[in-house]
Amino acid sequence: MSSISDEHRRLLEDTRRLARHELTPIVGRGPHGRVNRALVQALADHGILPRLFPAALGGTATGNVSATELCVLRAAIAAESTTAETTLAVQGLGSYPILQSGSDALRRRWIPQVAAGRAVAAFALTEPGAGSDAAAIELRAELDGDAFRLSGTKTWISHAPDADVYTLFARTTPGAGARGVTAFVVPGDADGLHGRPIELIAPHPLGALELDGVRVPAAAVLGEVDGGFAVAMRTLDLFRPSVGAAAVGMAQAALEAALDHADQREAFGQPLRAHQAISHQLADMATRLQAARLLVFDAAGALDGGAGRVTRQAAMAKLFATEMAQFVIDAAIQIHGAAGLERGHLLEELYREVRSLRIYEGTSEIQRTIIARELYRDRHERRP
């Protein structure tokens, strides 16, 4: 962990202990596949959620949201409870556009409630025909006097249909691609808003939304009309490295389990770790994990240092770390054998949970496209 300060190292260790002893039991008592409001409240009561928000709005941060601190928190919690980690992440993802681009009235209405654990937030971007191609959003936002009427469908939205507030992206200018999308704040109890849960292989609180002429005042626009794509991308640039951090936490838990098993289990008269095939596998797992950790905190440090455009670093961190976690968890199961696939085993859970990381907030394929695009952008900008 040489890539972070002593202060952040202590925060990681303290947060991991808290997650193990305080959050994990609450996860176990929570509803299957729905928002666990007791867990949201615990994240606030133990001072984790407030770290994501400025003190002036009910948080404890002294300045801007720290990308490094967000990565530390997600890595620490993911190593103990993927459910608790996802809950923290979606609270931030759903509310950060309001903090970043909302009016003072919107920020004061929602951010203190989210920071205190009293409001559940969600980020509603994906549609049945607009996932990786976010510029293809079709949900309509039609001007109606001093308001907009929203009609259409969102799907695979974390915290739906239970959220109290959605950052929701809709098309305000037909045929304009990314330049015709606007971000709105939509209360979860808005008239005409309906939802249903969707069950995945891992029991995330996730669902679909149907909007039937939902009326949203013009004051609920985040940023500028037709400027919603920039709102989304600024948010994703901040959160993509922290997806990588979650992957680092999950892979750390898998590596620790593999190290323990290889030390304790004997085969052919000696511990598994004494077999070269196993020891080399463990070495590869640890090396990839460290490389991912360095990429994640490099991107986070660039964000915190005001480096400007960090799209390439953020995409690299998410791509490499999530692919790494898939490899490490799969290798840990291979070392365990059938025991690692028993229902309820740590690795069985991680095996189901890790798969989504390579899809949400931009698939691995999209990250590669972004990286290649940014390489050429940088190359052209450096030319005299």
C-alpha positions as a printed Julia matrix, in Angstrom:
384×3 Matrix{Float64}:
   0.0     0.0     0.0
   2.94    2.36   -0.62
   0.72    4.3    -3.03
  -1.3     5.93   -0.24
  -0.45    8.04    2.8
  -0.19    6.75    6.36
  -3.45    8.58    7.13
  -5.28    6.81    4.32
  -3.7     3.48    5.29
  -5.11    3.88    8.8
  -8.48    4.82    7.34
  -8.44    1.67    5.21
  -7.63   -0.56    8.17
 -10.18    1.1    10.47
 -12.9     0.99    7.81
 -12.27   -2.66    7.05
 -12.62   -3.54   10.75
 -15.81   -1.51   10.96
 -17.21   -3.23    7.88
 -16.42   -6.66    9.32
 -17.89   -6.06   12.76
 -20.65   -3.49   12.2
 -21.82   -3.53    8.59
 -21.65   -7.22    7.65
 -24.16   -8.3    10.34
 -26.64   -5.68    9.1
 -26.22   -6.95    5.54
 -27.09  -10.44    6.73
 -30.35   -9.22    8.26
 -31.38   -7.13    5.28
 -33.97   -7.76    2.55
 -32.94   -9.91   -0.41
 -32.35   -7.84   -3.54
 -33.85   -4.6    -2.18
 -32.39   -1.49   -0.57
 -31.31   -2.16    3.02
 -32.2     1.1     4.73
 -30.7    -0.02    8.02
 -27.39   -0.45    6.19
 -27.66    3.0     4.61
 -28.29    4.45    8.06
 -25.35    2.55    9.53
 -23.03    3.9     6.83
 -24.09    7.38    7.91
 -24.02    6.75   11.67
 -20.5     5.34   11.51
 -19.27    8.42    9.66
 -18.6     6.78    6.3
 -21.26    8.44    4.12
 -20.59   11.94    5.52
 -17.0    11.72    4.29
 -18.29   12.0     0.72
 -19.93   15.4     1.25
 -18.83   18.89    2.34
 -19.42   20.03    5.9
 -21.64   22.87    4.68
 -24.13   20.28    3.4
 -24.16   17.85    6.3
 -20.97   15.96    5.55
 -17.55   16.01    7.12
 -15.3    16.75    4.12
 -13.39   20.0     4.44
 -13.14   20.58    0.7
 -14.08   18.8    -2.51
 -14.9    15.11   -2.56
 -11.59   13.24   -2.28
 -11.24   10.6    -4.98
  -8.46    8.94   -2.98
 -10.6     8.75    0.12
 -13.51    7.35   -1.89
 -11.19    4.65   -3.27
  -9.88    3.82    0.21
 -13.41    3.45    1.58
 -14.63    1.29   -1.3
 -11.57   -0.98   -1.24
 -11.82   -1.48    2.52
 -15.54   -2.23    2.58
 -15.46   -4.43   -0.53
 -12.92   -6.68    1.16
 -15.55   -7.5     3.81
 -18.98   -6.92    2.25
 -19.74   -6.32   -1.41
 -23.31   -5.34   -0.52
 -22.2    -2.62    1.88
 -19.66   -1.38   -0.65
 -22.24   -1.19   -3.44
 -24.63    0.68   -1.16
 -22.0     3.3    -0.36
 -21.03    3.62   -4.02
 -24.56    4.11   -5.33
 -25.34    6.68   -2.63
 -22.4     8.67   -3.94
 -23.03    8.03   -7.62
 -26.68    9.05   -7.37
 -26.07   12.21   -5.39
 -22.77   13.51   -6.75
 -24.35   15.07   -9.89
 -26.63   17.06   -7.57
 -23.62   18.2    -5.54
 -21.61   18.94   -8.66
 -24.2    20.55  -10.95
 -27.33   21.28   -8.93
 -28.65   24.63   -7.82
 -28.12   25.7    -4.23
 -31.74   24.8    -3.53
 -31.35   21.28   -4.94
 -28.12   20.7    -3.03
 -29.66   21.83    0.24
 -32.79   19.76   -0.38
 -31.06   16.46   -1.03
 -27.39   16.3    -0.03
 -27.87   16.61    3.77
 -30.53   13.89    3.59
 -28.23   11.54    1.68
 -25.25   12.28    3.94
 -27.37   11.52    7.02
 -28.62    8.22    5.6
 -32.22    9.43    5.48
 -32.5     9.49    1.67
 -31.54    6.74   -0.78
 -30.06    8.02   -4.05
 -29.75    6.45   -7.52
 -28.12    7.21  -10.88
 -30.56    6.48  -13.72
 -28.7     6.49  -17.03
 -29.11    3.06  -18.65
 -32.05    2.16  -20.9
 -32.98   -1.05  -22.73
 -31.37    0.33  -25.91
 -28.81    2.68  -24.36
 -26.25    1.03  -22.15
 -22.72    1.3   -23.47
 -24.01    3.82  -26.04
 -25.26    6.33  -23.49
 -25.71    8.97  -26.2
 -28.57    6.83  -27.58
 -30.89    7.71  -24.69
 -34.52    7.8   -25.79
 -36.46    8.61  -22.62
 -38.2    11.84  -23.59
 -38.25   15.12  -21.72
 -40.75   17.46  -23.36
 -41.16   21.08  -22.33
 -44.5    21.79  -20.64
 -44.69   25.43  -19.61
 -42.22   25.93  -16.76
 -41.61   22.18  -16.44
 -40.71   19.05  -18.39
 -42.74   15.88  -18.91
 -40.63   12.73  -18.76
 -41.77    9.55  -20.51
 -39.91    6.31  -21.13
 -38.01    3.47  -19.5
 -34.83    3.07  -17.48
 -33.42   -0.33  -16.61
 -30.67   -2.0   -14.54
 -30.7     0.97  -12.18
 -29.06    0.32   -8.82
 -31.35    1.2    -5.85
 -34.41    1.19   -8.12
 -37.29    1.02   -7.49
 -36.69    1.99   -3.83
 -34.7     5.22   -4.15
 -35.94    8.5    -2.72
 -34.18   10.57   -5.38
 -32.92    9.81   -8.88
 -30.38   11.63  -10.98
 -32.06   10.79  -14.27
 -30.94   11.49  -17.82
 -33.45   12.19  -20.58
 -33.5    13.39  -24.16
 -34.5    17.01  -24.6
 -33.4    17.42  -28.24
 -34.25   14.56  -30.62
 -31.54   13.47  -33.02
 -28.78   15.39  -31.27
 -26.93   12.43  -29.78
 -24.91   13.25  -26.68
 -25.61   16.97  -27.16
 -29.35   16.52  -26.65
 -29.4    14.88  -23.21
 -30.34   16.65  -19.97
 -29.87   15.59  -16.34
 -32.82   15.95  -13.95
 -33.47   15.41  -10.26
 -36.57   13.23   -9.91
 -38.07   12.38   -6.5
 -38.82    8.71   -5.99
 -42.45    9.45   -5.14
 -43.15   11.56   -8.24
 -46.56   11.04   -9.84
 -46.29    8.78  -12.88
 -43.05    7.11  -11.74
 -43.28    3.35  -11.31
 -40.7     0.63  -10.91
 -40.04   -3.04  -10.44
 -37.06   -5.0    -9.1
 -34.82   -7.08  -11.35
 -33.11  -10.17   -9.98
 -29.53  -10.88  -11.05
 -27.18  -13.74  -10.16
 -25.96  -11.56   -7.29
 -28.74  -10.07   -5.13
 -28.18   -6.38   -5.77
 -30.96   -3.86   -5.17
 -31.57   -3.08   -8.81
 -34.59   -2.48  -10.98
 -36.38   -0.87  -13.89
 -38.3     2.42  -13.95
 -41.28    3.48  -16.04
 -42.0     7.19  -16.39
 -45.46    8.09  -17.65
 -45.49   11.84  -18.15
 -43.65   12.58  -14.9
 -43.7    16.33  -14.4
 -40.37   17.8   -13.3
 -39.91   21.56  -12.81
 -37.27   23.35  -14.85
 -35.52   24.14  -11.56
 -34.74   20.4   -11.25
 -32.38   20.48  -14.24
 -28.76   19.73  -13.34
 -26.4    22.0   -15.21
 -27.68   23.19  -18.57
 -30.47   21.88  -20.77
 -28.85   19.55  -23.33
 -25.72   19.49  -21.15
 -26.5    16.31  -19.25
 -23.91   14.15  -20.98
 -21.13   16.28  -19.5
 -22.75   15.92  -16.06
 -22.72   12.15  -16.45
 -19.13   11.98  -17.7
 -17.77   14.18  -14.89
 -19.47   11.9   -12.4
 -18.17    8.74  -14.06
 -14.61   10.12  -14.25
 -14.7    10.45  -10.46
 -16.33    7.1    -9.76
 -14.57    4.87  -12.32
 -11.31    4.69  -10.34
 -13.34    3.79   -7.27
 -14.96    0.9    -9.16
 -11.4    -0.26   -9.61
 -10.87    0.22   -5.88
 -13.87   -2.02   -5.14
 -12.33   -4.62   -7.44
  -9.05   -4.3    -5.52
 -10.87   -4.91   -2.24
 -12.67   -7.97   -3.57
  -9.46   -9.38   -5.04
  -7.64   -8.76   -1.76
 -10.22  -10.85    0.08
  -9.89  -13.63   -2.51
  -6.09  -13.59   -2.33
  -6.14  -13.79    1.45
  -8.5   -16.75    1.29
  -6.26  -18.47   -1.26
  -3.12  -17.86    0.82
  -4.79  -19.31    3.92
  -6.08  -22.36    2.06
  -2.77  -23.03    0.3
  -0.98  -22.86    3.65
  -3.39  -25.13    5.53
  -4.44  -27.71    2.92
  -2.08  -30.59    2.18
  -1.83  -32.6    -1.03
   0.66  -35.36   -1.8
   2.26  -34.98    1.61
   2.94  -31.22    1.62
   1.02  -27.92    1.81
  -0.44  -26.69   -1.44
   1.84  -23.63   -1.32
   4.84  -25.94   -1.66
   3.68  -27.0    -5.11
   5.18  -24.75   -7.76
   1.97  -24.61   -9.79
   0.15  -23.11   -6.78
   2.94  -20.81   -5.59
   3.36  -19.32   -9.07
  -0.39  -18.77   -9.31
  -0.35  -16.94   -5.98
   2.55  -14.81   -7.19
   0.69  -13.83  -10.34
  -2.42  -12.98   -8.32
  -0.51  -10.74   -5.93
   1.41   -9.0    -8.73
  -1.71   -8.17  -10.73
  -3.44   -6.97   -7.58
  -0.59   -4.6    -6.75
  -0.49   -3.26  -10.32
  -4.24   -2.58  -10.19
  -3.9    -0.87   -6.82
  -1.24    1.46   -8.2
  -3.35    2.33  -11.25
  -6.4     3.05   -9.1
  -4.62    5.38   -6.7
  -2.68    7.06   -9.5
  -5.98    8.02  -11.14
  -7.46    9.1    -7.8
  -4.37   11.17   -7.02
  -4.58   12.87  -10.4
  -8.19   13.81   -9.72
  -7.38   15.17   -6.27
  -4.36   17.03   -7.6
  -6.45   18.98  -10.08
  -4.79   17.39  -13.1
  -7.7    18.42  -15.29
  -8.89   15.79  -17.75
  -8.24   12.36  -16.19
 -10.55   10.33  -18.42
  -7.75    8.07  -19.66
  -6.37    7.33  -16.18
  -9.85    6.63  -14.82
 -10.65    4.27  -17.68
  -7.33    2.45  -17.3
  -7.9     2.0   -13.58
 -11.39    0.59  -14.02
 -10.42   -1.65  -16.93
  -7.34   -3.21  -15.41
  -8.64   -3.55  -11.86
 -11.95   -5.16  -12.78
 -10.33   -7.6   -15.21
  -7.73   -8.35  -12.53
 -10.37   -9.08   -9.91
 -12.11  -11.54  -12.22
  -8.78  -13.35  -12.72
  -7.79  -13.36   -9.04
 -11.16  -14.62   -7.79
 -11.28  -17.32  -10.46
  -7.73  -18.4    -9.56
  -8.59  -18.47   -5.85
 -11.49  -20.81   -6.58
  -9.23  -23.02   -8.66
  -6.86  -23.29   -5.7
  -9.75  -24.15   -3.38
 -11.33  -26.65   -5.73
 -14.99  -27.54   -5.27
 -15.06  -26.06   -1.76
 -14.82  -22.57   -3.24
 -18.06  -23.06   -5.14
 -20.19  -24.2    -2.22
 -23.16  -21.92   -1.65
 -22.3   -19.49    1.13
 -18.52  -19.71    0.69
 -16.75  -16.34    0.45
 -15.36  -17.17   -2.99
 -18.72  -18.35   -4.3
 -20.16  -14.97   -3.35
 -17.24  -13.05   -4.83
 -17.46  -15.09   -8.04
 -21.06  -13.93   -8.54
 -20.43  -10.37   -7.39
 -17.32   -9.6    -9.43
 -18.91  -10.18  -12.82
 -20.92   -6.98  -12.86
 -17.85   -4.78  -12.29
 -16.73   -5.38  -15.86
 -20.08   -4.1   -17.14
 -21.43   -1.21  -15.07
 -20.17    2.38  -15.43
 -18.87    1.4   -18.85
 -17.96   -2.1   -20.0
 -14.35   -3.19  -20.4
 -14.77   -2.76  -24.13
 -15.93    0.84  -23.67
 -12.95    1.54  -21.39
 -10.59    0.32  -24.12
 -12.32    2.57  -26.64
 -11.99    5.54  -24.28
  -8.31    4.83  -23.64
  -7.5     4.59  -27.35
  -9.45    7.78  -28.09
  -7.65    9.66  -25.34
  -4.25    8.43  -26.53
  -4.86   10.02  -29.92
  -6.35   13.15  -28.36
  -3.18   13.61  -26.29
  -0.99   12.88  -29.31
  -2.71   15.49  -31.45
  -2.67   18.11  -28.67
   1.09   17.72  -28.23
   1.85   18.28  -31.89
   3.17   21.77  -32.75
